[in-house]
Amino acid sequence: MSERKDRLDGAAIASLLLCCAVWGVNQVAAKVALSEVPPLLQAGARSAGAALLVALWSRARGVSLGSGDGTLIAGLAAGALFALEFGCIYAGLQHTTASRMVVFIYLAPFVVALGMPLIAHSERLRPLQFAGLAAAFGGVAWAYAEGLQTGVGTGRQWLGDALGVVGALLWGGTTLAVRASRLSTAAPEKTLFYQLAVSGVLLLAASASAGERWPAALHAATAALVAFQIVVVSFASYLLWFWLVRHYPATRISAFTLLTPLLGLVAGAGLLGEPLTLRLAVAAVAVALGIALVNRESR
């Protein structure tokens, strides 16, 4: 399939649900792994490892990763944004909880929704769709309101929260940069490779500059969590995500990712012992309503 579509079909919805589930688990996995793997090192290792997998995948499928198509400058820019985004997220997780972090990260769909009309006028949101975005995010924020009020952490939780907001701005900016440049017509493998390879180099260099120590050995559970981030999150799910960005309206698929914080709460209950409350059920209804409004067709 190579043509762009103006609505989400069944394949897109199923793919988005899978991505949301994987990303919901990712924040918790990263938080747990921080006990043994420093933040910049962990983020850089996952990008570098996934970049190698994408290169092998592309070679097997005959997809060229060369820069002869004029995508080099855009690819370097997208990779730098990607590195800054995950540097902020992983550093922020040292100071705030996974639940708080995921709330702030998912401000990104609003960045995309507000910025896309400047790139593609056909993706301009109507008032009803803006109401859907507001309803969805309001439900997500309300689900975490109790945790936001009580507050836990290192005493520098405000810093972790702020880094989450910056990460959201950078994520939204990366999506817009991909759509506004020649990367929008490049193979998803190439788009992803640029971001992973560039961010891997930058994050590992930042880790070395910050004096982060490589762990002498990892517990099996930590190694599994890092492998999950490399293979499932950074390789498989991101490859699927950039394919979706290329073939479907960015505002609508970005709005769909508001499900991720709710699924992240479910993952947190299993990995971090976070409770599942009635607020989650209410928020899920609000998110479902928001998605329905955002994807409602014009008459």
SULBEL-V722712 format. One record per residue. N is the residue number from 1. RES is the residue in one small letter. PSI is psi in radians with two decimals (none if undefined). OMEGA is omega in whole degrees, 0 to 359 (NA if undefined). D_LAST is the distance of its C-alpha to the last C-alpha in Angstrom with 1 decimal. Layout:
n: {N | N}
res: {RES | RES}
psi: {PSI | PSI}
omega: {OMEGA | OMEGA}
d_last: {D_LAST | D_LAST}
This chain:
n: {1 | 2 | 3 | 4 | 5 | 6 | 7 | 8 | 9 | 10 | 11 | 12 | 13 | 14 | 15 | 16 | 17 | 18 | 19 | 20 | 21 | 22 | 23 | 24 | 25 | 26 | 27 | 28 | 29 | 30 | 31 | 32 | 33 | 34 | 35 | 36 | 37 | 38 | 39 | 40 | 41 | 42 | 43 | 44 | 45 | 46 | 47 | 48 | 49 | 50 | 51 | 52 | 53 | 54 | 55 | 56 | 57 | 58 | 59 | 60 | 61 | 62 | 63 | 64 | 65 | 66 | 67 | 68 | 69 | 70 | 71 | 72 | 73 | 74 | 75 | 76 | 77 | 78 | 79 | 80 | 81 | 82 | 83 | 84 | 85 | 86 | 87 | 88 | 89 | 90 | 91 | 92 | 93 | 94 | 95 | 96 | 97 | 98 | 99 | 100 | 101 | 102 | 103 | 104 | 105 | 106 | 107 | 108 | 109 | 110 | 111 | 112 | 113 | 114 | 115 | 116 | 117 | 118 | 119 | 120 | 121 | 122 | 123 | 124 | 125 | 126 | 127 | 128 | 129 | 130 | 131 | 132 | 133 | 134 | 135 | 136 | 137 | 138 | 139 | 140 | 141 | 142 | 143 | 144 | 145 | 146 | 147 | 148 | 149 | 150 | 151 | 152 | 153 | 154 | 155 | 156 | 157 | 158 | 159 | 160 | 161 | 162 | 163 | 164 | 165 | 166 | 167 | 168 | 169 | 170 | 171 | 172 | 173 | 174 | 175 | 176 | 177 | 178 | 179 | 180 | 181 | 182 | 183 | 184 | 185 | 186 | 187 | 188 | 189 | 190 | 191 | 192 | 193 | 194 | 195 | 196 | 197 | 198 | 199 | 200 | 201 | 202 | 203 | 204 | 205 | 206 | 207 | 208 | 209 | 210 | 211 | 212 | 213 | 214 | 215 | 216 | 217 | 218 | 219 | 220 | 221 | 222 | 223 | 224 | 225 | 226 | 227 | 228 | 229 | 230 | 231 | 232 | 233 | 234 | 235 | 236 | 237 | 238 | 239 | 240 | 241 | 242 | 243 | 244 | 245 | 246 | 247 | 248 | 249 | 250 | 251 | 252 | 253 | 254 | 255 | 256 | 257 | 258 | 259 | 260 | 261 | 262 | 263 | 264 | 265 | 266 | 267 | 268 | 269 | 270 | 271 | 272 | 273 | 274 | 275 | 276 | 277 | 278 | 279 | 280 | 281 | 282 | 283 | 284 | 285 | 286 | 287 | 288 | 289 | 290 | 291 | 292 | 293 | 294 | 295 | 296 | 297 | 298 | 299}
res: {m | s | e | r | k | d | r | l | d | g | a | a | i | a | s | l | l | l | c | c | a | v | w | g | v | n | q | v | a | a | k | v | a | l | s | e | v | p | p | l | l | q | a | g | a | r | s | a | g | a | a | l | l | v | a | l | w | s | r | a | r | g | v | s | l | g | s | g | d | g | t | l | i | a | g | l | a | a | g | a | l | f | a | l | e | f | g | c | i | y | a | g | l | q | h | t | t | a | s | r | m | v | v | f | i | y | l | a | p | f | v | v | a | l | g | m | p | l | i | a | h | s | e | r | l | r | p | l | q | f | a | g | l | a | a | a | f | g | g | v | a | w | a | y | a | e | g | l | q | t | g | v | g | t | g | r | q | w | l | g | d | a | l | g | v | v | g | a | l | l | w | g | g | t | t | l | a | v | r | a | s | r | l | s | t | a | a | p | e | k | t | l | f | y | q | l | a | v | s | g | v | l | l | l | a | a | s | a | s | a | g | e | r | w | p | a | a | l | h | a | a | t | a | a | l | v | a | f | q | i | v | v | v | s | f | a | s | y | l | l | w | f | w | l | v | r | h | y | p | a | t | r | i | s | a | f | t | l | l | t | p | l | l | g | l | v | a | g | a | g | l | l | g | e | p | l | t | l | r | l | a | v | a | a | v | a | v | a | l | g | i | a | l | v | n | r | e | s | r}
psi: {2.15 | -0.26 | 2.70 | 2.59 | 2.66 | 0.12 | 2.84 | 2.16 | -3.07 | -0.69 | -0.71 | -0.76 | -0.77 | -0.72 | -0.71 | -0.70 | -0.71 | -0.79 | -0.75 | -0.71 | -0.77 | -0.79 | -0.53 | -0.67 | -0.52 | -0.78 | -0.68 | -0.73 | -0.76 | -0.72 | -0.77 | -0.74 | -0.35 | -0.33 | -0.38 | -0.47 | 2.07 | 2.73 | -0.91 | -0.65 | -0.76 | -0.80 | -0.73 | -0.70 | -0.70 | -0.66 | -0.79 | -0.76 | -0.74 | -0.60 | -0.71 | -0.73 | -0.71 | -0.69 | -0.75 | -0.73 | -0.79 | -0.70 | -0.73 | -0.56 | 0.00 | 0.46 | 2.14 | 2.34 | 0.20 | 2.82 | 0.28 | -0.11 | 0.20 | 0.30 | 0.00 | -0.87 | -0.81 | -0.67 | -0.72 | -0.71 | -0.79 | -0.68 | -0.67 | -0.74 | -0.72 | -0.75 | -0.78 | -0.71 | -0.92 | -0.42 | -0.74 | -0.77 | -0.86 | -0.66 | -0.68 | -0.55 | -0.27 | -0.41 | -0.23 | 2.98 | 2.81 | -0.65 | -0.78 | -0.77 | -0.77 | -0.53 | -0.84 | -0.61 | -0.66 | 0.44 | -0.24 | -0.73 | -0.53 | -0.62 | -0.78 | -0.80 | -0.68 | -0.50 | -0.48 | -0.64 | -0.40 | -0.32 | -0.80 | 1.84 | -0.42 | -0.26 | 0.38 | 2.31 | 2.49 | 2.89 | -0.70 | -0.62 | -0.65 | -0.68 | -0.65 | -0.76 | -0.77 | -0.73 | -0.75 | -0.85 | -0.62 | -0.70 | -0.73 | -0.82 | -0.68 | -0.58 | -0.51 | 0.06 | -0.69 | -0.75 | -0.62 | -0.55 | -0.69 | -0.81 | 2.34 | 3.08 | -2.63 | -0.06 | -0.18 | 0.62 | -0.57 | -0.61 | -0.76 | -0.73 | -0.76 | -0.69 | -0.57 | -0.72 | -0.77 | -0.71 | -0.67 | -0.77 | -0.71 | -0.65 | -0.85 | -0.70 | -0.63 | -0.77 | -0.76 | -0.68 | -0.68 | -0.82 | -0.49 | -0.10 | -3.08 | -0.24 | -0.34 | -0.36 | 0.02 | 2.83 | 2.48 | -0.61 | -0.70 | -0.75 | -0.80 | -0.70 | -0.78 | -0.86 | -0.72 | -0.79 | -0.83 | -0.79 | -0.61 | -0.81 | -0.83 | -0.75 | -0.69 | -0.64 | -0.72 | -0.66 | -0.78 | -0.70 | -0.59 | -0.10 | 0.41 | 2.43 | 2.38 | 2.32 | 2.40 | -0.59 | 2.71 | 2.48 | 2.68 | -0.69 | -0.72 | -0.75 | -0.68 | -0.68 | -0.70 | -0.75 | -0.69 | -0.77 | -0.62 | -0.95 | -0.88 | -0.83 | -1.10 | -0.46 | -1.18 | -0.90 | -0.62 | -0.61 | -0.74 | -0.70 | -0.82 | -0.50 | -0.72 | -0.74 | -0.63 | -0.58 | -0.18 | 2.79 | 2.17 | -0.63 | -0.67 | -0.70 | -0.55 | -0.68 | -0.62 | -0.52 | -0.08 | -0.21 | -0.41 | -0.78 | -0.62 | -0.75 | -0.52 | -0.61 | -0.68 | -0.74 | -0.67 | -0.57 | -0.59 | -0.66 | -0.57 | 0.02 | 0.38 | 2.43 | 2.56 | 2.18 | 3.03 | -0.50 | -0.59 | -0.76 | -0.77 | -0.76 | -0.66 | -0.69 | -0.75 | -0.70 | -0.76 | -0.74 | -0.76 | -0.75 | -0.71 | -0.72 | -0.71 | -0.61 | 0.17 | 2.35 | 2.60 | 2.54 | none}
omega: {183 | 183 | 175 | 178 | 182 | 179 | 178 | 176 | 183 | 180 | 180 | 181 | 179 | 179 | 180 | 177 | 178 | 179 | 181 | 179 | 180 | 182 | 176 | 178 | 188 | 182 | 178 | 179 | 180 | 180 | 180 | 182 | 179 | 179 | 180 | 184 | 181 | 190 | 182 | 177 | 180 | 179 | 180 | 180 | 181 | 178 | 182 | 179 | 179 | 177 | 177 | 179 | 179 | 179 | 179 | 178 | 182 | 179 | 180 | 182 | 179 | 179 | 180 | 176 | 179 | 184 | 183 | 181 | 177 | 182 | 188 | 183 | 179 | 180 | 178 | 179 | 179 | 178 | 178 | 177 | 179 | 179 | 179 | 180 | 185 | 171 | 178 | 184 | 184 | 175 | 180 | 180 | 175 | 188 | 181 | 182 | 177 | 180 | 178 | 182 | 184 | 177 | 184 | 179 | 186 | 160 | 184 | 179 | 178 | 176 | 179 | 183 | 181 | 183 | 185 | 178 | 177 | 182 | 182 | 183 | 180 | 182 | 177 | 181 | 176 | 181 | 180 | 179 | 174 | 177 | 178 | 177 | 180 | 180 | 181 | 181 | 177 | 178 | 178 | 181 | 181 | 179 | 181 | 187 | 182 | 178 | 179 | 181 | 183 | 177 | 175 | 173 | 192 | 188 | 177 | 182 | 179 | 180 | 177 | 178 | 181 | 178 | 176 | 178 | 178 | 177 | 178 | 178 | 180 | 178 | 177 | 179 | 178 | 178 | 179 | 180 | 178 | 182 | 184 | 185 | 178 | 177 | 180 | 179 | 179 | 177 | 178 | 179 | 180 | 179 | 181 | 181 | 177 | 186 | 181 | 183 | 181 | 181 | 178 | 179 | 184 | 182 | 177 | 176 | 178 | 178 | 179 | 180 | 180 | 179 | 178 | 182 | 174 | 179 | 180 | 179 | 180 | 170 | 183 | 181 | 179 | 178 | 179 | 179 | 177 | 178 | 177 | 180 | 181 | 189 | 187 | 185 | 189 | 179 | 189 | 186 | 180 | 176 | 177 | 180 | 183 | 173 | 178 | 179 | 182 | 190 | 183 | 180 | 185 | 181 | 183 | 179 | 177 | 178 | 181 | 183 | 175 | 173 | 187 | 179 | 179 | 177 | 176 | 177 | 177 | 178 | 179 | 179 | 181 | 185 | 184 | 179 | 178 | 185 | 171 | 186 | 177 | 180 | 179 | 180 | 179 | 180 | 179 | 177 | 180 | 179 | 178 | 178 | 180 | 179 | 179 | 180 | 181 | 184 | 179 | 183 | 174 | 176 | NA}
d_last: {27.2 | 27.0 | 23.5 | 20.8 | 17.6 | 14.3 | 13.9 | 16.7 | 18.2 | 21.1 | 23.7 | 22.2 | 21.9 | 25.4 | 26.8 | 25.3 | 26.8 | 30.1 | 30.1 | 29.4 | 32.3 | 34.6 | 33.9 | 34.3 | 37.8 | 38.6 | 39.1 | 41.5 | 43.3 | 43.8 | 45.1 | 47.6 | 48.8 | 49.6 | 52.7 | 54.3 | 52.3 | 51.8 | 48.3 | 48.4 | 50.4 | 48.0 | 44.9 | 46.9 | 48.2 | 44.9 | 43.4 | 46.5 | 46.7 | 43.1 | 43.6 | 46.4 | 44.4 | 41.6 | 44.3 | 45.8 | 42.5 | 41.6 | 45.1 | 44.8 | 41.5 | 42.8 | 40.3 | 42.0 | 42.1 | 43.9 | 42.8 | 43.4 | 39.7 | 39.6 | 38.0 | 41.1 | 40.5 | 37.0 | 38.2 | 41.1 | 38.8 | 36.4 | 39.4 | 40.9 | 37.8 | 37.7 | 41.4 | 41.0 | 38.1 | 40.2 | 43.3 | 41.8 | 40.4 | 43.7 | 45.9 | 43.8 | 44.2 | 47.9 | 47.3 | 44.4 | 43.1 | 40.7 | 38.4 | 38.4 | 38.0 | 34.9 | 33.2 | 33.8 | 33.0 | 29.5 | 28.8 | 28.1 | 24.3 | 24.1 | 26.2 | 23.9 | 20.6 | 22.3 | 24.0 | 21.5 | 19.8 | 23.3 | 23.5 | 20.1 | 17.7 | 14.9 | 15.4 | 15.1 | 14.0 | 11.9 | 13.9 | 12.4 | 13.4 | 16.7 | 17.2 | 16.9 | 19.5 | 21.7 | 21.6 | 22.5 | 25.3 | 26.5 | 27.0 | 28.9 | 31.0 | 31.8 | 33.0 | 35.6 | 36.4 | 39.7 | 40.9 | 40.0 | 42.0 | 45.1 | 45.3 | 47.6 | 48.9 | 51.4 | 51.4 | 49.4 | 46.1 | 44.5 | 45.2 | 43.5 | 40.4 | 40.4 | 40.8 | 37.8 | 35.7 | 37.1 | 36.3 | 32.6 | 32.5 | 34.2 | 32.0 | 28.9 | 30.8 | 31.8 | 28.3 | 27.4 | 30.7 | 30.0 | 26.7 | 28.1 | 31.3 | 32.6 | 32.3 | 28.6 | 29.9 | 33.0 | 33.6 | 32.6 | 36.3 | 37.4 | 34.9 | 36.1 | 39.7 | 39.8 | 38.6 | 41.0 | 44.0 | 43.8 | 43.2 | 45.9 | 48.4 | 47.5 | 47.4 | 50.6 | 52.3 | 51.1 | 52.5 | 55.8 | 55.9 | 55.3 | 58.1 | 56.2 | 58.4 | 57.6 | 58.2 | 61.4 | 59.8 | 56.7 | 56.5 | 54.8 | 51.8 | 51.2 | 51.6 | 49.0 | 46.5 | 47.1 | 46.7 | 43.4 | 42.1 | 43.3 | 42.4 | 39.3 | 37.7 | 38.6 | 38.8 | 36.6 | 33.7 | 33.5 | 33.6 | 30.7 | 28.8 | 29.4 | 28.3 | 24.9 | 24.7 | 25.4 | 22.8 | 19.8 | 18.0 | 20.8 | 18.9 | 17.4 | 20.7 | 22.6 | 20.7 | 21.6 | 25.2 | 25.3 | 26.5 | 29.6 | 31.5 | 31.2 | 32.5 | 35.1 | 36.4 | 36.9 | 38.8 | 40.8 | 41.9 | 43.5 | 45.0 | 45.7 | 46.1 | 43.2 | 42.3 | 39.1 | 38.2 | 35.9 | 34.0 | 32.8 | 31.2 | 29.5 | 28.3 | 27.0 | 24.7 | 23.5 | 22.9 | 21.0 | 18.7 | 18.3 | 17.6 | 14.9 | 13.2 | 13.8 | 12.4 | 9.2 | 6.4 | 3.8 | 0.0}
